[in-house]
Amino acid sequence: MKILLLGKDGQVGWELQRSLAPLGELVALGRSGAQGLCGDLGNLEGLAQTVRQLRPDVIVNAAAHTAVDRAEPAPALARTLNALAPEVLAREALALGALLVHYSTDYVFDGSGTAPRAETDAVAPLSVYGSSKLEGEQRIQAVGCSHLIFRTSWVYAARGGNFAKTMLRLAQERETLTVVDDQWGAPTGADLIADVTAHAIRHVVQRKQDVGLYHLVAQGATNWHAYARYVVEQALQIQPTLAIKAREIRPVPSSAFPTPARRPQSSRLDTHKLQTTFSLQLPAWQQGVTRMLHEILSN
């Protein structure tokens, strides 16, 4: 099996290099490409040519425009990277008979209510980013290639920046932190996403009828304020000598931190379909966050 991975330098892409390697020959590209190959989602013709040249059995697209607020004043760029490029990949996958794996987001929903959203629930994005990601899903589905689309949320990794690292840094600088407490979701590790992806690819190679759209997040739900408290408490258990100044982590509403792009109040996603189809049990979000804290605090 030959696998083309795009976005190898991102959080999920980095972990995918590990999880996909045992499945077959892996060609992993970043934005700058390599050896005449194009990994830039903004270069639609270059992408198409790269797929035609490599003729992979599986295309895994872990690249995207993920700067939510910067997408608001630049909708054309977000649409090119998040909608038009996936369509190009879908068309090339269809021509080859290849599987396309793509990642989407909870931002396709409006975030209303508290019940976890299923794959069949109505979509209503609030932002340019959410709209562009939804269009990407729809364009892939319209092309009709064999595909796996995973909607995920609150993604983190030990590599690169993340919410937990930011909270730990601020907690060592300030006596009081203020964190939003009215947005809910499940912190989901890039390593979990990568491992589930590899498992799902192996599954659908044998059971092609199980391709489609799935929700992929860790179990449970929390808000950013409770997440921040958990991070600081766990960090002190792992490293009791950590110089934490913060004596209070104060909850505030989203209105205290206005942003160009509206965020969903609820990012809860129902993963029953994924767990049942692929015979998986997704871990609680705390498990992955604790493991990540051990990793970053031991460095």
C-alpha positions in Angstrom: 0.0 0.0 0.0 1.3 3.5 -0.9 0.1 6.4 1.2 0.5 10.1 0.5 0.3 12.2 3.6 -0.1 16.0 3.3 0.5 18.3 6.2 3.2 16.3 7.8 4.5 19.1 10.0 1.2 19.9 11.7 0.2 18.4 15.0 -1.9 15.6 13.5 0.4 15.2 10.5 3.4 14.7 12.8 1.6 11.9 14.6 0.3 10.4 11.4 3.9 9.9 10.2 4.3 7.5 13.1 0.9 5.7 12.9 0.8 5.3 9.1 4.3 4.0 8.6 3.6 0.4 9.4 0.7 0.3 6.8 3.0 0.6 3.8 5.1 2.9 1.8 4.6 6.4 3.2 5.3 9.7 1.3 4.9 12.6 3.7 4.9 16.1 2.4 4.9 19.5 4.1 3.8 22.7 2.5 7.2 23.1 0.8 7.0 19.7 -0.8 10.0 17.6 -1.7 11.8 16.4 -4.8 9.5 18.1 -7.2 6.4 17.1 -5.3 3.8 19.6 -4.2 2.4 19.7 -0.7 0.9 23.2 -0.8 -2.9 23.2 -0.7 -2.8 26.6 -2.4 -1.3 25.1 -5.5 -4.3 23.1 -6.9 -2.6 22.1 -10.1 0.6 21.1 -8.3 -1.5 18.9 -5.9 -3.2 17.2 -8.8 0.1 16.5 -10.5 1.7 15.1 -7.4 -1.1 12.6 -6.9 -1.0 11.6 -10.5 2.8 11.1 -10.3 2.7 9.1 -7.1 -0.5 7.1 -7.7 -1.1 6.4 -4.0 -3.6 3.9 -2.7 -4.5 6.2 0.1 -4.3 10.1 0.4 -4.4 11.5 3.9 -5.0 15.2 4.0 -3.9 16.6 7.4 -3.2 20.1 6.0 -5.7 22.9 6.3 -6.3 26.6 7.0 -6.8 26.4 10.8 -6.3 30.0 11.9 -9.9 30.6 12.8 -9.7 34.3 13.3 -7.4 35.0 10.4 -9.9 33.3 8.1 -12.6 36.0 8.7 -10.9 38.7 6.6 -9.5 36.2 4.1 -12.4 34.0 3.1 -11.0 33.2 -0.4 -7.8 31.8 1.0 -9.7 29.7 3.6 -12.0 28.4 0.8 -9.1 27.5 -1.4 -7.3 25.5 1.3 -10.3 24.0 3.1 -12.7 23.4 0.2 -11.2 23.6 -3.3 -8.0 21.7 -2.5 -9.9 18.7 -0.9 -12.1 18.6 -4.0 -9.0 18.3 -6.2 -7.7 15.5 -4.0 -11.1 13.8 -4.2 -11.2 14.0 -8.0 -7.7 12.5 -8.2 -8.6 9.8 -5.7 -11.7 8.9 -7.7 -9.6 8.6 -10.9 -7.1 6.3 -9.2 -9.7 4.3 -7.1 -7.8 5.6 -4.0 -9.1 6.2 -0.5 -9.1 9.9 0.6 -8.9 10.6 4.4 -9.7 14.1 5.4 -10.2 16.0 8.7 -13.1 18.4 9.5 -14.3 20.2 12.6 -17.1 20.7 15.1 -17.2 24.3 13.7 -19.6 23.0 11.0 -22.3 23.2 13.8 -23.7 26.3 15.5 -22.9 25.0 19.0 -26.4 25.4 20.3 -27.8 23.0 23.0 -25.9 20.6 25.1 -26.5 17.2 23.5 -23.6 15.7 21.5 -24.1 16.2 17.8 -24.3 13.1 15.5 -23.0 12.9 12.0 -26.6 13.3 10.6 -27.5 16.4 12.6 -28.1 19.7 10.8 -25.0 21.9 10.2 -24.9 25.7 10.6 -21.4 27.1 10.8 -20.9 30.4 12.5 -17.6 31.4 10.9 -15.6 31.6 7.7 -13.5 28.8 8.9 -16.5 26.6 9.7 -18.1 27.4 6.4 -15.0 26.5 4.5 -14.5 23.2 6.3 -18.2 22.3 5.7 -17.8 23.1 2.0 -14.7 20.8 1.9 -16.8 18.0 3.3 -19.6 18.6 0.8 -17.2 18.8 -2.2 -15.6 15.5 -1.3 -18.9 13.8 -0.9 -20.2 15.3 -4.2 -17.2 13.9 -6.1 -18.1 10.4 -4.8 -14.6 9.0 -4.2 -14.0 6.5 -1.4 -13.4 8.6 1.6 -13.1 8.9 5.4 -13.9 12.3 6.9 -13.2 12.7 10.6 -14.8 15.7 12.4 -12.7 16.5 15.5 -12.3 19.3 18.0 -10.0 20.9 20.6 -7.0 19.2 19.1 -3.7 19.3 21.1 -0.3 17.7 21.0 2.9 17.8 23.0 4.7 19.1 19.9 4.0 22.8 19.2 1.8 25.2 21.0 -1.4 24.2 22.8 -3.9 25.4 25.4 -2.3 23.4 28.3 1.2 24.9 27.6 -0.3 28.4 27.5 -2.1 27.9 30.8 1.1 26.5 32.5 3.1 29.5 31.2 0.6 32.0 32.4 0.1 30.3 35.7 3.9 30.8 36.3 3.6 34.5 35.4 0.4 35.6 37.0 -1.4 35.3 40.3 -4.9 35.3 38.7 -6.0 33.7 35.4 -9.3 34.3 33.7 -10.6 31.5 31.5 -13.8 31.1 29.5 -16.3 28.7 31.2 -19.2 28.6 28.7 -17.6 26.7 25.8 -17.7 22.9 26.1 -15.8 20.2 24.3 -13.5 17.3 24.6 -9.7 17.9 24.4 -8.5 15.4 21.8 -4.9 14.4 21.3 -3.3 14.3 17.9 -1.9 11.0 18.7 -5.4 9.5 19.3 -6.6 11.0 16.0 -3.6 9.5 14.2 -4.0 6.0 15.8 -7.7 5.9 15.0 -7.0 7.0 11.5 -4.5 4.1 10.9 -7.0 1.6 12.4 -9.8 2.9 10.2 -7.8 2.8 7.0 -6.9 -0.9 7.7 -10.6 -1.6 8.4 -12.0 0.0 5.3 -9.5 -1.6 3.0 -11.2 -4.9 4.0 -14.7 -3.4 4.4 -15.2 -0.7 1.8 -18.8 -0.2 2.8 -17.7 1.5 6.0 -16.3 4.6 4.4 -18.0 7.9 5.2 -18.2 10.6 7.8 -17.4 10.1 11.4 -17.0 12.1 14.6 -13.7 11.5 16.4 -13.1 13.1 19.8 -12.0 11.8 23.2 -14.7 10.7 25.6 -16.4 13.2 28.0 -16.6 16.9 28.0 -15.3 19.9 29.8 -15.1 23.7 29.5 -11.9 25.8 29.0 -12.0 26.9 32.7 -12.2 23.4 34.1 -9.6 22.3 31.5 -7.2 24.9 32.7 -7.8 23.9 36.4 -7.2 20.3 35.5 -3.9 21.1 33.7 -2.5 23.1 36.6 -3.6 20.6 39.2 -2.1 17.7 37.3 1.1 19.5 36.5 1.7 20.1 40.2 1.1 16.4 40.9 3.6 15.5 38.2 6.1 18.1 39.2 5.4 19.5 42.7 8.3 22.0 42.5 6.7 23.8 39.5 6.7 27.5 40.2 3.0 28.2 40.0 2.1 31.8 41.0 -1.6 31.5 40.1 -3.8 31.3 43.2 -7.0 31.8 41.4 -8.4 30.6 38.0 -11.4 32.8 37.5 -14.3 31.7 35.2 -15.6 34.3 32.7 -18.1 34.2 29.8 -17.0 34.2 26.2 -18.1 37.8 25.9 -15.0 38.7 28.1 -12.8 37.8 25.2 -14.4 38.9 21.9 -12.8 37.4 18.8 -13.3 38.0 15.1 -14.8 34.6 14.6 -17.6 33.2 16.6 -16.9 30.0 18.5 -19.5 27.2 19.1 -20.7 27.2 22.7 -20.9 23.4 22.5 -18.4 21.3 20.6 -19.7 18.0 22.0 -19.7 15.3 19.3 -21.3 11.9 19.4 -18.8 9.2 18.6 -21.1 6.2 18.8 -21.0 5.6 15.0 -17.1 5.5 15.0 -16.8 3.3 18.0 -19.4 0.8 16.8 -18.2 0.6 13.2 -14.5 0.3 14.0 -14.9 -1.7 17.3 -13.1 1.0 19.3 -13.3 2.4 22.8 -12.2 6.0 22.9 -10.4 7.1 26.1 -11.5 9.8 28.4 -10.1 13.2 27.6 -8.2 13.4 30.9 -6.1 10.3 30.0 -4.6 11.9 26.9 -4.1 15.3 28.6 -2.3 13.8 31.6 0.0 11.8 29.3 0.8 14.9 27.3 1.6 16.8 30.5 4.0 14.1 31.6 5.7 14.4 28.2 6.1 18.2 28.2 7.1 18.4 31.9 9.8 15.8 31.5 11.5 17.7 28.7 
